[in-house]
Amino acid sequence: MFESVLVANRGEIASRIIHTARRMGVKAIAVYSEADADLPFVAEADEAILIGPPPAAASYLDASAILEAAHRTNAQAVHPGYGFLAESAEFARRVIDSGLTWVGPPPLAIGRMGDKINARNLMKEAGIPVTPGTWEPVPDVATAVEEAERIGYPVMVKAARGGGGVGMGAAFDEPGLRSAYEAARSRAERHLGEHSGSPDILIERFVERARHVEVQILGLTDGTVIALGERDCSVQRRHQKVAEETPSPGITPELRERMLAAAVRAGEAVGYRGAGTVECLVDPATQDFFFLEMNTRLQVEHPITELVTGLDLVELQFRIAAGERLTIGPVRPDGHAIEFRVYAEDPQRFLPNPGEIKIWEEPVGHGIRIDAGYAEGTMVTPFYDPLLAKLCVHGTDRADALRRARAALDAFRIEGLETNLPFLIELLDRREFVDGTYDTGLVDRMRAH
């Protein structure tokens, strides 16, 4: 095991990684921007290095500054967390070429899965179900119209690179397609102006009333890939997840087994190592599923998998990166877990709402886990994603988890700025969510009335 790790991230995920590192006796080194100097993760680290001004491009996305910090502190490894440079194959190569241990999958796997068009082709070759769509970049609107007619409306227009819903839009007819195509290309170009990549566009069939389900995989040192269960991520606003749960209430045991087996094949097809997820769309009506993409990193929602399996995914990432040969027996999830993402945002329109946190009171109790990036008296700035914390609950079954979620959300008190806590409480009053019959259109329907 390496003796020290630099955490190339911020906020709650930086704190999460630091906690496991310190428990394992690994020195935790944080990097931070001027805007984040007072956040908890900086104080929690064994050592912290200022890497730049607030804009992400001049700090957390500055690979050279991060590598310089690693060498200044004699770090032996780099953990990228999620977002920022976590899925940059180029950054992973630079870390490895610098003589450091990269806590993540091989750069080749990151590169092959980082382009959604390439990923679709690879998964098709591996025998994984893929939605009907394009297999090459769609160069212009005229071609997009032709392809949409071939595929059949409705369709989803996507940027080939970039996560978090960047450049995604559904189209139900030709005028909608033309608008969605131009919007997707424009957003992709703006997003990729700050990152590396291509503004290529792809088109897929849009599965209405679908569920978004992802499988947590783990690629071991010896090449074995195992599945650690699935998570339902269908509660989304602007194609970004707001709540997740495991196991998914919307799939049958038979479908679950097929999805887990397909996810393992997907990981094997790209020589995967470490933690990652295979994301799928599920049609509840037919119980069919289709490959969406592979996230070559730790997911935001990994805590709920930890709650039902008893595993520490960050520790497993460390051990795999260090070359340890692990033996993990059959994983049988215990109980039910739900994660709610708490954002500094308007709970009606979901627009970011930066400001000072004047009061921060977390719920406590059995089955409650809070992964927080802020504390009372800290500032939420406009420079980064407004995620404040992840409230996770674990119960003996889904009904028990829902009861604990209600009590925990009612007890979570944040004042000084707007948060989405009222929306999350509203979600628990929504019959579709309580019954487990929701789909990716749930939030849009909630806000349509």
N, C-alpha and C positions, 0 to 999 in steps of 0.2 A: 504494500500500500504506500502510495506517495505520502509525504509528510506535510504538504501544504497545497492548498487549492485557491486559486483566484476566482471569485464569482463575478463573471462579466455581465451583471444585471443589477436590478434595483428593486426596491419595494418588497412586497410580500414574498416573491419567489427568491429574492436574495436572502431574506431572513430564513426562509424554509431550508435552503441549502446550507446556510451557515450553521443552523441548529444541528443538522445531521453530521456535518463535518466535525464540529466540536465534540459531539457525543462519541465519535469514532477516534478522537485524539488527533484529528487532522487540523492543522492551522488554517483558519479561514481568513482570507484576505478580500476585502471589499474594495470596489472602485465606485466613485460617486461624482456626480456633477455638482456645480456650485448651488444648484437649486435644491439638491437633496442632502445637503450637509447635516441637517438636523433630524433626518429620518432615523427610525429605530435600527435599521439594518447596519448603518454606519457604526453605531455604538456597539452593536452586538458582535461585530467582527473582531478578530484578534489584531488586525491591522487594517487601515483604510487609507486609500490613495485618491486624491483629487485628480480627475482626468480631464476636466474641461468645463466650459460654460454650459448653461442649461440646454440649448438645442441638442437634440439627440445626435444629429450629424456631427457635432463637435465634441461629443463625449461618448455615449454608449454605443454609437455606431462607428466610432473612430478606432478601427482595428489596430492601427499603429500605436495609438495612445494606450490601448489596453495591453498590448504585448510589451510595451515599454514598462508599464506598471508591473507586469508579471516578472520581468527581468530585474527591475529595481528591488523587488521584494523577495527575490529568489524563490518564487512560486514554482512548484513542480508540475502543477496541473491547472487546467482551466475548465470551469463549468459554465456554460453559456445561459443556463436557465431556459426561458422561452422568449420569443420575440427578439427584437434587435438582431444580433448576429447568430442566433441559435441555429438557423437553418441556412447559413452561408457556407457552402462547400469551400469557397476560397478562404474564409477565415479559419475553418477547421484545418485546411492544409497549412496555412501559415503558422498556426499553433504547433502542429506536429513538426513542421520544418524548423521551428525554433527550438526543438528539443524538449518540448513540453508534452505532457499527457493530455489528450483531448477527451473530455468526459462527454462522449456522444458517439453517434454512429460513424462509420467510415465516411470520409468525404465523398467517395464515389456513390454511396447510397444516398447521401444528401442531395448530390447533384442530379441523380437519376430521378428522384422523387420530387425535386423542387419545381419541375416543370410539369404542370398538370396534363399537357398533351402527351409528353413522353411517358408519364406515369400511366395514362390510359392504355397506351400501346403495350407497355411492359406487362400490365395486369391482364390484358386480353391474351397475350402470349402465354401467360402463366395459368390460363384457364379460370380467371376470376371474373364473375359477372360484372359487366361494365354497361352503363346506360348508352343507348344509341346516341351517336353524336359525331363530331368531326375528329379526324385522326391526324390532321395537320392544321397549322395556324390558318385562321380565316382572314385573308388579307384586306378585304374591303366590304362595304355594305352590300354591294351587288352579290358577292359570293355568299354573304351571310343569308340573304333572302333565298337564294337557291338551296342552301344547306337546310334552312329551316323548313322549306317546303318538302325536302326529302325526308327529314326526320319526323316532321309533323308537329304542329303546335299543340300545346304551349312548349316553349323551349326556355332554357336558361343560358344566358350569355355570361361568360366568365373571362377574367384575365388569366392567362396561363400561369403567371407567377404572382405571388403576393397572397397572404392569408388575411384573416379577419374580415372576410366579405368584401375585400377591395375589388372593385370592378365587376360586381355581380348584379344581375338584374333579370327578372323574368319577362317574357314577351308572349302575348296571346294572339297576336296578329302581326301583319307586316309593318304597319305604322309603329307599333310598339317595339318591334324588332329593330327597326332603323334607329329609334331613339335609344334603346338599350345598348345597341352596338356602339354608337358614338359616345354614350356615357361611359361604357366600360373601357373603351380605348383612352378616353380623356383621363379617367381616374387612374388607370394603370400607368399612364405616362407621368402623371403627377406623383404617384406613389413611388414609381421606380426612378424618379429623378433623385430620390433620396437613398435609393438602394441600387444594388446591381441586378440586372436582369433584362427581360424583354417585355414589351407591351403586347405580345401576341395574344390573340383572342381565340377562344374555342366556344362551341355551341353544343349543348347536350339537351336531350329531352327533359322537360321539367315534369317531375313526378308530383302531381297534386296530392295534398293531404298526406304527404310522406312523413316519415319519422327519420330523424338523423341519429344514427347509432354508430358508435365507434368501439373498436376492440383494442384493448391495451395489450401490446405484445412486448416481449422481452427477448432480445437476441443474446444468447450466452456465448462465452469465449470459445467454446468448442464448435460453434456453428449451429447449435440447436436453437430453434425459435419456439417459444411457448406463448400461449395466450392466457392472460390473467383475468378474463371476464370482459364484459361489455358495459358501456355507459350510454344512457340516452341523453342526447344533447339537443332535443327538439325545441326547447323554449329559447327562442332567439329574437332579438330586435336588430334590424338592419343586418341580418345574416351573421350576427355575433351572439354567442351563447350567453344566457343569463342564469340559467339553472340547469343542473345535470343530476342524474340519479343512476344508481346501479343496484340490482339488475334492472334492465329496461322492462317496464310493465307492458310494453306493446308488442312483445314477440313471444312466440311459442318456444318450448324447449328444443324442438326439432330445428327451428330456424336458428336458434342460438348456436347449436352445435355446428350447423353449416357455416355460419358466419365466423365462428372461432377457427374452424378448420381452414377457411379461405384466407383469413388474416395470417395464419401461420405460413401458408403457401406464399402469400405476398411477401412476408419477411424473408423467407428462404430465397425467393426469386431475386432479391437485391443484396443478399449477403448481409442481412441486418445484424447489428450488435447494439446492445443497450436498450433503453426504453423508447418506445414509439407507439403510434396508434395508426390503425387502419380505419378510415372513416367511410361509412356506407349510408346510402339512402334505402329505407325500407318502405315497401308498399304494404300497409296493413291489410288491404283488401285481398291481395294475392299471396302475401307472405313471401314475396320475392325481395331480394336485396341486390344493390348495385354498388360497385366501388366508386368512391368519390375522390379520395386522395389519401396519401400517407403523410402523417406529421412526424418528421424525423427529429423528435425532441421529446422532452417531458411536457405533458399537457397541463394547462391551468387546472383542470379538474382531476388531477391524479390523486388528491387526498381521499376521495370517496372510494377509490379502488383500494387504497391503503387501509381504510376503515373496515372494509368487508373481508380483506384477505389477511390483515395483520402484517403485511410486508412493508418495508420502507424502500420505496422505489429509488430515492436518491442514494441510499446506501448501496443498493444493487447496482446503480449506475457507476458508483465509485469502484466497486469490486470488479465489475466487468472491465472498466477502463484500465484498472491496474493489472489485468490479465489473470485474475483468480478464476479457477475452474469451479463453478457452482453447480450444486445439485438441488433442484427445486422440485419437490414432489407434486402430485396432482393438486391443483388449487381449487378449493371448494369454498366459494364465498359464504360468509356467515352474516345473515341479516340483510338489512337494506340501508343504504346511505344516500343522502341528498346534499348537493352543494348549491348555495345561493351566492351569486356574485354581488357584492355591495359596492355600488359605484357612487361617486360624487357627480350626480347628474339629475336633471329635471325628471321626476318620475312619470310625467305625462309624455313629453316629447323626446326624452332620453338624450338631451343635449348636455355636454360637460358643464360642470358648475364648480370651478375652482374657488378656493377661499381658505380661511383658517378654521381648523377644527377646535371649537371652544369646549365641547364636552364629548368625551368618548367613554362609554360604559359598555363593556362586552358582557354577553350572557355567559353564565357558567353552569356547569352541571354535567351529570353522567351522559355520555353520548354526544357531547358538543365539542367541536373543534373549530377554533378560529385561526386562520392564517392571515395576519394583518400586516399591512405595509406602513400604516400611519398610527399616530397616537394623539392624545389630547395636547393641543398647543402647536401641532405641526401644520404646515401649509401644504395645501394641494395646489400645485401650479398648473398652468395650461400647457406645459411642454410635453406631457406624457399621457398615456392612457389613464383615465380617472378611476381605475380599480382601487378601492380602499382596502378591501378585505374579502375573504371567502369564509362564509359561515357554513359549516358542514355539520350534519347530524347523522347519527347512526342508531338504528333501532332494531328490535328483534324481527320486525317485518315492516312492510311499507306503511301500514296504518300507524304503527308505533313511531316510525320516523316522521310522519306527517304531524303527529301530536307534538313531538319534540321540536319540530321546525316552527310550529306556531308559537310555542312558548319562548323559543330562542329569539325569533324575530320581534316579538312583542317586547322583549327585554333589552334588545340592542338599541342603545341610545347614542345618536350622533347629532350634535348641534353646532351651528355656526355656518353651515352650508346645506344646500339641498342634497338629499341622497335618494336612491331608488328603493329605500326600505318600504315606503308606502306601497309601491308597485309589487314588491315581493309578498307583502301581506295580502294584497289584492289577489295575487296569483293563487294563494292558498284558499281563497274563497271561490275560485273558479271551478265549476263542477267538472269540466274536462280534465283539469289537472288532478283534482282529487280522485277522480275515477281512473286516471291513467290512460285516458283515451285521446289525449291531445296529439297535435302534430306541429310541424314547423310554422303553420299559419296561426297558431294560438295567439301570440302577442298582437298581431295585426287585427285579429278579430276583437280582442279586448279593447283596442284603441279605436276601433271603428264605431263604437257605440258611446 
